[in-house]
């Protein structure tokens, strides 16, 4: 209950750099078995900082479903066409894996990817939820229904936020090895707080403002 109150009703975070270009579109992908409404504080904080931010509009993240990638690609294409600008993708945990894979297929429409506690590297079972994931989705974590190479960096600026105190996913899997992202940023919070913790949101604002390349 305390976590629910914190995620839904905590105030906007105003600290951190403002959007380097007003109105840059950002789409937020939630974590596994988390409804997008729990990204409310994060989304409102990005809007307050000058971004055209929104959540993915699909409600609960139930894991990789058969048409998931097509729906996400359509969402990014629609946002790109509507705004005339490349879109920044922000993904929390499993949502970050989705964001990386979408960016690999349409770099013309994606400005950057920022993952938050997303296990894109190493052993896919180096976490506390892989059994639940397999039970809910009906496929193994190492045999998804689409061809993916999770550790391969997307061909756009890619930043990874991770915490040594994650508590759910191996920190090394979220930080990755050299070459699997362009920049890593350490955050002092646990896995479930990445979209509500002030330090994590400030780290995300920094990641969105950094120029890479």
C-alpha positions as CSV (number, residue, x, y, z in Angstrom):
1,X,0.0,0.0,0.0
2,X,2.8,2.4,0.8
3,X,4.4,1.8,-2.6
4,X,1.1,2.3,-4.3
5,X,0.6,5.7,-2.6
6,X,4.1,6.7,-3.5
7,X,3.8,5.8,-7.1
8,X,0.4,7.3,-7.7
9,X,0.2,10.4,-5.4
10,X,3.7,11.7,-4.9
11,X,4.3,15.2,-6.3
12,X,6.2,16.1,-9.4
13,X,10.0,16.2,-9.3
14,X,11.2,19.5,-10.6
15,X,14.9,19.1,-10.0
16,X,17.3,18.2,-12.8
17,X,17.9,19.7,-16.2
18,X,15.0,21.0,-18.3
19,X,14.4,19.6,-21.8
20,X,17.2,20.8,-24.1
21,X,14.6,21.2,-26.8
22,X,11.0,22.0,-25.6
23,X,8.4,19.4,-26.5
24,X,10.7,16.5,-27.4
25,X,8.4,13.4,-27.4
26,X,9.0,10.7,-24.8
27,X,7.2,7.4,-24.4
28,X,7.4,5.4,-21.1
29,X,7.2,1.6,-21.1
30,X,6.2,0.1,-17.7
31,X,7.7,-2.9,-15.9
32,X,6.4,-6.5,-16.1
33,X,3.0,-6.9,-14.4
34,X,2.9,-3.2,-13.7
35,X,0.1,-0.9,-15.1
36,X,1.2,2.3,-16.8
37,X,-0.7,4.3,-14.2
38,X,2.1,3.6,-11.8
39,X,4.4,5.6,-14.0
40,X,2.3,8.7,-13.3
41,X,4.8,10.6,-11.2
42,X,7.6,10.0,-13.7
43,X,5.4,11.1,-16.6
44,X,4.2,14.3,-14.9
45,X,7.8,15.1,-13.9
46,X,8.9,14.8,-17.5
47,X,6.1,17.0,-18.7
48,X,7.0,19.6,-16.0
49,X,10.6,19.5,-17.4
50,X,9.3,20.4,-20.9
51,X,9.0,17.0,-22.6
52,X,6.0,15.8,-24.5
53,X,5.8,12.7,-22.4
54,X,3.2,9.9,-22.3
55,X,2.9,6.3,-21.2
56,X,2.4,3.6,-23.8
57,X,-1.4,3.4,-23.7
58,X,-1.6,-0.4,-23.3
59,X,-2.3,-0.6,-19.6
60,X,-0.7,-3.6,-17.9
61,X,2.6,-5.0,-19.1
62,X,1.8,-8.7,-19.4
63,X,5.1,-9.6,-21.0
64,X,6.0,-10.3,-24.6
65,X,2.8,-11.1,-26.5
66,X,2.5,-12.2,-30.1
67,X,1.7,-8.7,-31.6
68,X,3.5,-6.6,-29.0
69,X,6.4,-5.4,-31.2
70,X,4.0,-4.4,-34.0
71,X,1.9,-2.4,-31.6
72,X,4.9,-0.7,-30.1
73,X,6.3,0.1,-33.5
74,X,3.0,1.6,-34.5
75,X,2.9,3.7,-31.4
76,X,6.4,5.1,-32.1
77,X,5.6,5.7,-35.7
78,X,2.4,7.5,-34.8
79,X,4.2,9.7,-32.3
80,X,7.0,10.4,-34.8
81,X,4.5,11.4,-37.5
82,X,2.4,13.5,-35.2
83,X,5.3,15.5,-33.7
84,X,7.7,15.5,-36.7
85,X,10.4,14.6,-34.3
86,X,12.4,11.5,-33.2
87,X,11.1,9.9,-30.0
88,X,12.9,9.1,-26.8
89,X,12.0,5.8,-25.4
90,X,12.2,5.2,-21.6
91,X,11.7,1.7,-20.3
92,X,11.5,0.5,-16.7
93,X,12.7,-3.1,-16.2
94,X,11.1,-5.3,-18.9
95,X,9.8,-2.1,-20.5
96,X,13.4,-1.2,-21.2
97,X,14.0,-4.4,-23.1
98,X,11.0,-3.6,-25.3
99,X,12.4,-0.1,-25.9
100,X,15.8,-1.4,-26.9
101,X,14.2,-3.9,-29.4
102,X,11.9,-1.3,-30.9
103,X,14.8,1.1,-31.4
104,X,16.7,-1.6,-33.3
105,X,14.0,-1.9,-35.8
106,X,13.3,1.8,-36.4
107,X,16.3,4.0,-35.6
108,X,14.9,6.6,-38.0
109,X,12.1,7.4,-35.5
110,X,13.9,6.9,-32.2
111,X,16.1,9.7,-30.7
112,X,17.5,7.6,-27.8
113,X,16.7,4.8,-25.4
114,X,17.0,5.1,-21.6
115,X,16.6,1.9,-19.6
116,X,15.8,1.9,-15.9
117,X,16.8,-1.3,-14.1
118,X,16.4,-3.3,-17.3
119,X,18.2,-6.7,-17.4
120,X,19.5,-6.5,-21.1
121,X,22.8,-8.2,-20.3
122,X,23.9,-11.5,-18.9
123,X,21.8,-14.4,-17.6
124,X,18.1,-13.9,-18.1
125,X,17.4,-15.9,-15.0
126,X,19.6,-13.6,-12.8
127,X,16.5,-12.0,-11.2
128,X,13.7,-12.9,-8.7
129,X,10.8,-12.9,-11.2
130,X,11.8,-15.2,-14.1
131,X,9.7,-18.1,-12.9
132,X,6.6,-15.8,-12.6
133,X,7.4,-14.4,-16.1
134,X,7.5,-17.9,-17.6
135,X,4.3,-18.9,-15.9
136,X,2.4,-15.8,-17.0
137,X,3.6,-15.7,-20.6
138,X,4.0,-19.4,-21.4
139,X,7.4,-19.0,-22.9
140,X,10.9,-19.4,-21.4
141,X,12.9,-16.3,-20.7
142,X,15.7,-17.6,-22.9
143,X,13.4,-18.6,-25.7
144,X,11.1,-15.6,-26.5
145,X,8.6,-15.9,-29.4
146,X,10.6,-13.4,-31.5
147,X,14.2,-13.3,-32.5
148,X,16.1,-10.9,-30.2
149,X,19.6,-10.3,-29.1
150,X,19.0,-8.4,-25.9
151,X,22.6,-7.4,-25.2
152,X,23.2,-5.9,-28.7
153,X,23.1,-2.1,-28.4
154,X,20.5,-0.3,-30.5
155,X,21.9,2.0,-33.3
156,X,20.9,5.1,-31.4
157,X,22.2,6.7,-28.2
158,X,21.5,4.2,-25.4
159,X,21.8,4.9,-21.7
160,X,21.3,2.5,-18.8
161,X,20.3,3.5,-15.3
162,X,21.1,0.8,-12.7
163,X,21.3,0.4,-9.0
164,X,23.7,-1.7,-6.9
165,X,20.8,-2.0,-4.4
166,X,18.2,-3.1,-7.0
167,X,17.0,-6.1,-5.0
168,X,15.1,-7.7,-7.9
169,X,17.4,-7.9,-10.9
170,X,21.2,-8.4,-10.9
171,X,22.8,-5.0,-11.0
172,X,25.4,-6.3,-13.5
173,X,22.6,-7.3,-15.9
174,X,21.1,-3.8,-15.8
175,X,24.5,-2.1,-16.1
176,X,25.7,-4.3,-18.9
177,X,29.1,-4.9,-20.4
178,X,31.2,-2.4,-22.4
179,X,29.6,-1.7,-25.7
180,X,26.1,-2.8,-24.7
181,X,25.1,0.8,-24.0
182,X,26.7,4.2,-24.6
183,X,26.6,5.4,-21.0
184,X,25.6,3.9,-17.6
185,X,24.4,6.0,-14.6
186,X,24.3,4.6,-11.1
187,X,21.2,5.4,-9.1
188,X,20.8,4.9,-5.3
189,X,17.4,3.3,-5.1
190,X,15.7,-0.1,-5.3
191,X,14.0,-1.7,-8.3
192,X,10.5,-0.8,-7.5
193,X,11.3,2.9,-6.9
194,X,12.9,3.7,-10.3
195,X,9.8,5.6,-11.5
196,X,9.0,7.4,-8.2
197,X,12.3,8.0,-6.4
198,X,13.6,11.6,-6.7
199,X,17.2,10.5,-7.4
200,X,16.1,8.1,-10.1
201,X,13.9,10.7,-11.8
202,X,16.7,13.3,-11.7
203,X,19.0,10.7,-13.2
204,X,16.6,10.1,-16.0
205,X,16.3,13.9,-16.7
206,X,20.1,13.9,-16.9
207,X,20.1,10.9,-19.3
208,X,17.6,12.6,-21.5
209,X,19.6,15.8,-21.7
210,X,23.1,14.4,-22.3
211,X,24.4,14.8,-25.8
212,X,26.0,11.6,-27.2
213,X,27.8,11.3,-30.5
